[in-house]
Amino acid sequence: MPAYFTILRPSNAIMSAIAVYVGAVVAGAAFVPQMSTLIGMLVVFLISGGGMVVNDIKDAEIDKINKPKRPIPSGKISKKAAGIYAVLMFVVGNFLAFYYLNELALYVSVFASLLLIAYAVLLKRVIMVGHISVSLLVALTFIYGGVIVGDYSKLFVLAGLTFLANMGREIYKTIDDVMGDKSQNVRTLALKYGVLKTKIIAHIFVIAAVIIS
């Protein structure tokens, strides 16, 4: 069971859920979360977790080099079991959005689910497109809080600086994963332009986020 929990990257999923709460409060929700906010947080936790599982399935060979202790490369979870688990996360998350939240919240959760799958299967191997996709999803967690409340107009600046900061983080990560990415012919900024230029690009995004904040 611990492997089925760790494969969700719970720290990332929890942070995504907290972002929904922050977005809801900024949009005007009560500081003490109401049922709709709690459901929204759970939806994002499940969908985020499902995306992490799909990503680990697609990266199983790379992770044998970069992160061999993860549940799939270490043999604690099979790819088939992980696939079933990911489907369960997506289905339950979107069902909760359909049953308890508003129509726009459902559309956003379905869009996020599809983008997470597309990222793992295809987009992450396209230079910058994968980083943009992940950063958009991270920024969208704040917007989702406003969507649940019914007013997301106040959240664009917060979502914008979050997008920029996460772009910097995603680009920095390509430097750490150079060896595994190279073995699987994954095209990244670090492999194409080298570590120094990649760091400069990452710095630009982070500095832009700081300026906006």
C-alpha positions as a Markdown table, in Angstrom:
| # | Residue | x | y | z |
|---|---|---|---|---|
| 1 | Met | 0.0 | 0.0 | 0.0 |
| 2 | Pro | 2.8 | 2.6 | 0.7 |
| 3 | Ala | 3.9 | 2.3 | -2.9 |
| 4 | Tyr | 0.4 | 3.1 | -4.2 |
| 5 | Phe | 0.5 | 6.2 | -2.0 |
| 6 | Thr | 4.0 | 7.3 | -3.0 |
| 7 | Ile | 3.4 | 6.9 | -6.7 |
| 8 | Leu | 0.8 | 9.7 | -6.4 |
| 9 | Arg | 3.6 | 12.1 | -5.4 |
| 10 | Pro | 1.4 | 13.0 | -2.4 |
| 11 | Ser | 3.4 | 16.2 | -1.6 |
| 12 | Asn | 2.6 | 17.5 | -5.1 |
| 13 | Ala | -1.0 | 16.5 | -5.0 |
| 14 | Ile | -1.5 | 18.0 | -1.5 |
| 15 | Met | 0.1 | 21.3 | -2.7 |
| 16 | Ser | -2.2 | 21.3 | -5.7 |
| 17 | Ala | -5.2 | 20.8 | -3.4 |
| 18 | Ile | -4.0 | 23.6 | -1.1 |
| 19 | Ala | -3.7 | 25.9 | -4.2 |
| 20 | Val | -7.4 | 25.2 | -4.9 |
| 21 | Tyr | -8.2 | 26.3 | -1.3 |
| 22 | Val | -6.1 | 29.5 | -1.7 |
| 23 | Gly | -7.8 | 30.3 | -5.0 |
| 24 | Ala | -11.2 | 29.8 | -3.5 |
| 25 | Val | -10.4 | 32.1 | -0.5 |
| 26 | Val | -9.0 | 34.8 | -2.8 |
| 27 | Ala | -12.1 | 34.6 | -4.9 |
| 28 | Gly | -14.3 | 35.2 | -1.9 |
| 29 | Ala | -14.9 | 31.9 | -0.2 |
| 30 | Ala | -15.0 | 31.5 | 3.6 |
| 31 | Phe | -11.7 | 31.0 | 5.3 |
| 32 | Val | -13.1 | 27.8 | 6.8 |
| 33 | Pro | -13.6 | 25.7 | 3.7 |
| 34 | Gln | -17.1 | 24.8 | 2.7 |
| 35 | Met | -18.1 | 21.4 | 1.2 |
| 36 | Ser | -17.7 | 22.6 | -2.4 |
| 37 | Thr | -14.2 | 23.8 | -1.7 |
| 38 | Leu | -13.3 | 20.5 | 0.0 |
| 39 | Ile | -14.7 | 18.5 | -2.9 |
| 40 | Gly | -12.7 | 20.7 | -5.3 |
| 41 | Met | -9.5 | 20.0 | -3.4 |
| 42 | Leu | -10.2 | 16.3 | -3.5 |
| 43 | Val | -10.9 | 16.4 | -7.2 |
| 44 | Val | -7.6 | 18.1 | -7.9 |
| 45 | Phe | -5.7 | 15.7 | -5.5 |
| 46 | Leu | -7.1 | 12.7 | -7.4 |
| 47 | Ile | -6.5 | 14.0 | -10.9 |
| 48 | Ser | -3.1 | 15.3 | -10.0 |
| 49 | Gly | -2.3 | 11.9 | -8.6 |
| 50 | Gly | -3.6 | 10.1 | -11.7 |
| 51 | Gly | -1.4 | 12.3 | -13.8 |
| 52 | Met | 1.6 | 11.4 | -11.8 |
| 53 | Val | 0.9 | 7.7 | -12.2 |
| 54 | Val | 0.6 | 8.0 | -16.0 |
| 55 | Asn | 3.8 | 9.9 | -16.1 |
| 56 | Asp | 5.6 | 7.2 | -14.1 |
| 57 | Ile | 4.3 | 4.5 | -16.4 |
| 58 | Lys | 5.6 | 6.3 | -19.5 |
| 59 | Asp | 8.9 | 7.2 | -17.7 |
| 60 | Ala | 9.6 | 3.7 | -16.3 |
| 61 | Glu | 12.7 | 3.1 | -18.5 |
| 62 | Ile | 14.1 | 6.6 | -17.8 |
| 63 | Asp | 13.4 | 6.2 | -14.1 |
| 64 | Lys | 15.5 | 3.0 | -14.0 |
| 65 | Ile | 18.5 | 5.4 | -14.5 |
| 66 | Asn | 17.3 | 8.7 | -12.9 |
| 67 | Lys | 15.1 | 7.5 | -10.1 |
| 68 | Pro | 15.3 | 3.7 | -9.7 |
| 69 | Lys | 13.6 | 3.7 | -6.2 |
| 70 | Arg | 10.3 | 4.8 | -7.6 |
| 71 | Pro | 7.4 | 2.2 | -7.4 |
| 72 | Ile | 7.5 | 1.0 | -11.0 |
| 73 | Pro | 11.2 | 0.7 | -11.8 |
| 74 | Ser | 11.8 | -0.8 | -8.3 |
| 75 | Gly | 9.1 | -3.5 | -9.1 |
| 76 | Lys | 6.8 | -2.6 | -6.3 |
| 77 | Ile | 3.9 | -1.8 | -8.8 |
| 78 | Ser | 3.5 | -3.3 | -12.2 |
| 79 | Lys | 2.7 | -1.1 | -15.2 |
| 80 | Lys | -0.7 | -2.8 | -15.6 |
| 81 | Ala | -1.7 | -2.2 | -12.0 |
| 82 | Ala | -0.5 | 1.4 | -12.2 |
| 83 | Gly | -2.6 | 1.9 | -15.4 |
| 84 | Ile | -5.7 | 0.6 | -13.6 |
| 85 | Tyr | -4.9 | 2.8 | -10.7 |
| 86 | Ala | -4.5 | 5.9 | -12.9 |
| 87 | Val | -7.9 | 5.3 | -14.6 |
| 88 | Leu | -9.5 | 5.0 | -11.2 |
| 89 | Met | -8.0 | 8.3 | -10.0 |
| 90 | Phe | -9.3 | 10.1 | -13.1 |
| 91 | Val | -12.7 | 8.5 | -13.1 |
| 92 | Val | -13.4 | 9.2 | -9.4 |
| 93 | Gly | -12.0 | 12.7 | -9.6 |
| 94 | Asn | -14.1 | 13.7 | -12.6 |
| 95 | Phe | -17.2 | 12.0 | -11.2 |
| 96 | Leu | -16.9 | 14.1 | -8.0 |
| 97 | Ala | -16.7 | 17.2 | -10.2 |
| 98 | Phe | -19.7 | 16.2 | -12.2 |
| 99 | Tyr | -21.9 | 15.3 | -9.2 |
| 100 | Tyr | -21.0 | 18.0 | -6.7 |
| 101 | Leu | -19.5 | 21.0 | -8.5 |
| 102 | Asn | -20.7 | 23.3 | -11.3 |
| 103 | Glu | -20.5 | 22.7 | -15.0 |
| 104 | Leu | -17.4 | 24.8 | -15.6 |
| 105 | Ala | -15.6 | 22.9 | -12.8 |
| 106 | Leu | -16.3 | 19.7 | -14.6 |
| 107 | Tyr | -15.0 | 21.0 | -17.9 |
| 108 | Val | -11.8 | 22.2 | -16.3 |
| 109 | Ser | -11.2 | 18.9 | -14.5 |
| 110 | Val | -11.8 | 16.9 | -17.8 |
| 111 | Phe | -9.4 | 19.3 | -19.6 |
| 112 | Ala | -6.8 | 18.9 | -16.9 |
| 113 | Ser | -7.1 | 15.1 | -17.0 |
| 114 | Leu | -6.6 | 15.0 | -20.8 |
| 115 | Leu | -3.7 | 17.4 | -20.7 |
| 116 | Leu | -2.0 | 15.3 | -18.0 |
| 117 | Ile | -2.3 | 12.2 | -20.2 |
| 118 | Ala | -1.2 | 14.1 | -23.3 |
| 119 | Tyr | 1.8 | 15.4 | -21.4 |
| 120 | Ala | 2.9 | 12.0 | -20.2 |
| 121 | Val | 2.4 | 10.3 | -23.6 |
| 122 | Leu | 3.6 | 13.0 | -26.0 |
| 123 | Leu | 4.0 | 16.6 | -24.9 |
| 124 | Lys | 6.9 | 16.2 | -22.4 |
| 125 | Arg | 9.1 | 15.0 | -25.2 |
| 126 | Val | 8.6 | 18.3 | -27.2 |
| 127 | Ile | 11.0 | 21.1 | -26.1 |
| 128 | Met | 9.2 | 23.7 | -24.0 |
| 129 | Val | 5.7 | 22.4 | -24.8 |
| 130 | Gly | 5.9 | 19.9 | -22.0 |
| 131 | His | 7.1 | 22.6 | -19.5 |
| 132 | Ile | 4.3 | 25.0 | -20.7 |
| 133 | Ser | 1.7 | 22.2 | -20.2 |
| 134 | Val | 2.8 | 21.4 | -16.6 |
| 135 | Ser | 3.1 | 25.1 | -15.7 |
| 136 | Leu | -0.4 | 25.8 | -17.1 |
| 137 | Leu | -1.8 | 22.9 | -15.0 |
| 138 | Val | -0.1 | 24.3 | -11.8 |
| 139 | Ala | -1.5 | 27.8 | -12.5 |
| 140 | Leu | -4.9 | 26.3 | -13.2 |
| 141 | Thr | -5.2 | 24.9 | -9.7 |
| 142 | Phe | -5.6 | 28.5 | -8.3 |
| 143 | Ile | -8.1 | 29.3 | -11.1 |
| 144 | Tyr | -10.0 | 26.2 | -10.2 |
| 145 | Gly | -10.7 | 27.5 | -6.7 |
| 146 | Gly | -12.3 | 30.6 | -8.2 |
| 147 | Val | -14.3 | 28.4 | -10.7 |
| 148 | Ile | -15.8 | 26.5 | -7.8 |
| 149 | Val | -16.7 | 29.8 | -6.1 |
| 150 | Gly | -18.1 | 31.3 | -9.3 |
| 151 | Asp | -15.6 | 34.2 | -9.7 |
| 152 | Tyr | -12.1 | 33.6 | -11.0 |
| 153 | Ser | -11.4 | 37.1 | -12.3 |
| 154 | Lys | -9.2 | 38.0 | -9.2 |
| 155 | Leu | -6.8 | 35.0 | -9.8 |
| 156 | Phe | -5.1 | 35.7 | -13.1 |
| 157 | Val | -2.2 | 37.6 | -11.6 |
| 158 | Leu | -1.6 | 34.8 | -9.0 |
| 159 | Ala | -1.9 | 32.2 | -11.7 |
| 160 | Gly | 0.5 | 34.1 | -14.0 |
| 161 | Leu | 3.3 | 34.4 | -11.5 |
| 162 | Thr | 2.7 | 30.7 | -10.6 |
| 163 | Phe | 3.0 | 29.8 | -14.3 |
| 164 | Leu | 6.3 | 31.7 | -14.6 |
| 165 | Ala | 7.8 | 30.3 | -11.4 |
| 166 | Asn | 6.9 | 26.8 | -12.3 |
| 167 | Met | 8.4 | 27.2 | -15.8 |
| 168 | Gly | 11.7 | 28.0 | -14.1 |
| 169 | Arg | 11.4 | 24.9 | -11.9 |
| 170 | Glu | 10.5 | 22.6 | -14.8 |
| 171 | Ile | 13.5 | 23.9 | -16.8 |
| 172 | Tyr | 15.8 | 23.4 | -13.8 |
| 173 | Lys | 14.6 | 19.8 | -13.5 |
| 174 | Thr | 15.8 | 19.0 | -17.1 |
| 175 | Ile | 19.4 | 19.6 | -15.8 |
| 176 | Asp | 19.0 | 16.9 | -13.1 |
| 177 | Asp | 17.5 | 14.4 | -15.6 |
| 178 | Val | 20.1 | 14.8 | -18.4 |
| 179 | Met | 21.5 | 11.2 | -18.1 |
| 180 | Gly | 18.1 | 9.4 | -18.2 |
| 181 | Asp | 16.7 | 11.7 | -20.9 |
| 182 | Lys | 19.7 | 11.2 | -23.1 |
| 183 | Ser | 19.4 | 7.4 | -22.9 |
| 184 | Gln | 15.8 | 7.6 | -24.1 |
| 185 | Asn | 16.4 | 10.3 | -26.7 |
| 186 | Val | 14.1 | 12.7 | -24.9 |
| 187 | Arg | 14.7 | 16.2 | -26.3 |
| 188 | Thr | 15.2 | 18.8 | -23.5 |
| 189 | Leu | 16.6 | 22.3 | -23.3 |
| 190 | Ala | 19.6 | 20.9 | -21.2 |
| 191 | Leu | 20.5 | 18.4 | -23.9 |
| 192 | Lys | 19.9 | 20.8 | -26.8 |
| 193 | Tyr | 21.6 | 24.0 | -25.4 |
| 194 | Gly | 23.7 | 22.8 | -22.5 |
| 195 | Val | 23.5 | 23.3 | -18.8 |
| 196 | Leu | 24.6 | 27.0 | -18.7 |
| 197 | Lys | 22.2 | 28.3 | -21.3 |
| 198 | Thr | 19.4 | 26.2 | -19.7 |
| 199 | Lys | 20.1 | 27.8 | -16.3 |
| 200 | Ile | 19.9 | 31.3 | -17.8 |
| 201 | Ile | 16.5 | 30.5 | -19.4 |
| 202 | Ala | 15.2 | 29.2 | -16.1 |
| 203 | His | 16.5 | 32.3 | -14.2 |
| 204 | Ile | 14.6 | 34.5 | -16.6 |
| 205 | Phe | 11.3 | 32.9 | -15.8 |
| 206 | Val | 11.9 | 32.9 | -12.0 |
| 207 | Ile | 13.0 | 36.6 | -12.0 |
| 208 | Ala | 9.9 | 37.5 | -14.0 |
| 209 | Ala | 7.7 | 35.7 | -11.4 |
| 210 | Val | 9.5 | 37.7 | -8.6 |
| 211 | Ile | 8.9 | 41.0 | -10.4 |
| 212 | Ile | 5.2 | 40.2 | -10.9 |
| 213 | Ser | 4.9 | 39.2 | -7.2 |
